[in-house]
Amino acid sequence: MELIDLSHSIENGMITYKGLPAPLICDYLSREESKTKYAPGTEFQIGKIEMVANTGTYLDCPFHRYTDGKDLSQIQLEKLAELDGILIDAVDTLSIGKDLFEGKDLIGKAVLVHTGWSKHWRTDNYFENHPFLTGEAVDYLVSQNVKLVGIDSHNIDDTRTNSRPVHSALLKNEILIVEHMTNLSKLKGKRFVFNAVPPKFVGMGTFPVRAYAKID
């Protein structure tokens, strides 16, 4: 068995989505400060993180889009873990249509769309003219009853407009989304199961995950 990490590391000051603040990662209690609280030779670090939920590689659930949608605490583990996966090759494709999904066994699977866009991570190019799914593509994915759709791009929707038809359709049908993935090329030609489990937050629709694939 081989595990493939499909997540970006989260670092202090890192911008995931232009216009949203970067995370602040620091000590709440430093090791030096802890020396005054514990026995000699006993030191701890307690960290502090301040960030928006849309940071790093993250999962969207229905509450992100819909007031009455399920939040992270209400999503069953069966929709997050040990999902049969399939990789869709969409490298060098800007507008990803349904033709790339037709004729493939998608029912009940985590569908991961490999665009190669993660090579631009942490650069200005990452935010502009990124690959995205079309409305026809998302309608087809919904019709196939997929469990989750992931992408290694800046957004699963076309951010050149203010509408979000892909988010809207997938989350309305309780199909989860994972964005800002990486290393998808390592899954090419492989059979795998997919995992992307966030903390069990109440009242939260998005949060970072340690997404990974398990290769048979």
N, C-alpha and C positions, 0 to 999 in steps of 0.2 A: 504494500500500500504506500502511496505517495501523496503528500499533502501539498497543494499549490496555493500560496498566499495571493489573494486577488485584491488586496487592500493597499491603499497609500498610507504611509506613516503620517501621523498628525504632529505637527511641530508648532512651537510658540511663534506667533506672528505670521503663520501661513494663511494665504488667501485661497479659499476653495471656490467661492462664488463672488464675482466682482460686485461690490456694493454692500456686501455683508461684512461685518467685522471679523478680524482674525482672532483665533483663540489666544487667551492669556494662560500660560502654563508656568506655574511658579511654586515655591514652597509656601505652605501654610505654617508648617513647623520645620525648620531646617535641622540638619543633624547637629550643627553646632549649638543651636538653641535647645535641642533635646537633651544635651548633656546636663543641663540644670534641672531636669525633671526626672532623670533616671539614675540608677546606680552607676558607678564608675565603669567604663567600658561598654555601656549599653546605650546605643544611639539608634534613633529612628528618623525617617523623613516622612512627613505627611504632606502630600501634594495638594494643590488647589488648581482647579481649571475653571475658567470663565469663557464660555463660547456659545455661539448659536448652534442649534441642532444640525443645521446643514453644513457640516464640517467634515472634510476628508471623504472617505468612501462611506456612504450612508444609505439607509433604507427608508423609503416612504411607505406609510400605510394609509388607509382611507381617511383618518382624522386630519391628515395633512391638507386634504382638499375639501372635505365635507364635515360640517359641524356634527352631524349624527353618525359619522363614520367611526369604525373601530380604531381605538388608539393602540399604542404599543403594548399596553398591559392586556389587551383583549385579543391579540393575535395569537392563535394556537401555534405551538411549536411545530406542528405538522406542516405548517405553511412556511417555516423558516429553516428547517433543518433536515438533512438527509434527503434532499430533493433530487430525483433523477434529472440530470442536466443535458442540455444540447447546446452546442456552440454554432452560431450563425456567422459566417464570414461576410463582413460588410466593409472590408478594408477598401479605401479609396472611393467610398460611396458617401455622398453628402446627404441626399434625401433617400432614406431607406424604405423602399416600398414592400408591398406584400409578396412580390415575386420571389424575394429571398427566403420567404418562410413557407411558401406553397410546396406541397409534396413531401414535407418532412413530418416526422412523428413528434408532435408538440404536446399532445393532450396530457395534462397533469404535470408538465415539466417546468423546470427553471430554464428559461430561454435567455442565454447570454449572447449579446450582440458584440462581436469583435470588430471595432472600427480602426484600431491602431492609434486612436487619438491620444491615448495616455502618454505617448512619447512627448507631448507638448506640456505635460504637467509642470506647474510652477513657472510657466512662461506666459507672456501676454498672448501668444498665439492660441493658447488653450481656450480662451473665452470667445474667440471670433470664428464665425463660419464653421462651426463644429458639426459633425454628423448628428442626425436626428431621425426619428421614426415618423412616417407619414400617417395621416388619418386612416387611409386604407389599410396600412400595415397593422395598426392597433385594432381596427375592427376585425381583422382576420385573426389576430392573436386572441381576442376575446371569444370569438366563435370557436376556437380550438380549446377553450377552457384551460389555458396555461395557468400555472400557480404564481409565477414570478417572472419579471423581465428585468435583466440587468444590462448595463451598457458601460463601456470604457470611454465615454465622452462627457463633455461638460454638462449636457442635459439631454434627456430623452426626447424633449420637445424642441421645436425650432424657436430659439430665443430672439430671433429677429422680429417677432411679433409678440403681443402681450397675451395672446390666447394660448392655452395649454391643453389641446385636445387629447394628447396621449396620456398625460397625467389624469385628466378627467375621466376618460373611458376606462383605463386600467383600475384606478382606485374605486370608481363607482362599482365595479364588478369584483372588488376585493382581491385584485391581482396586485401583488406587491411589486415595488420598484427598487432597484439598487443602481445608484449612479456613481460616477467617478471611480470605476473599477480599473484594474491594471493587470498585467501579466496574462491576459486572456489568450495570447498566442501560444502559451504553454499547454493549452487544452486542445489544440488542433489535432484532430484524428483520434482523440482519446474518449473513452467512456468514463463518466465521472458522476459523482453526486455533489450537490452544492449546499453550503451552509452560510447563513448570514443572520446571526441572532443578536439583536440589540438588548439593552437592559429593559426591564419590565416597568417602564414609566407610565403613570396615569396622566392623562391629559396632554400627551405628546404624540405627534404624528410622524416625526422624523428623528433619527439619531444615527450616529456612526456605528458601523459594524466591523468586525474582523471577518470579512468574507473570504471563504476558501473553498477549494474543490478537493475532493478525495478521489484519486485515480485508482481504478481497479487494477 
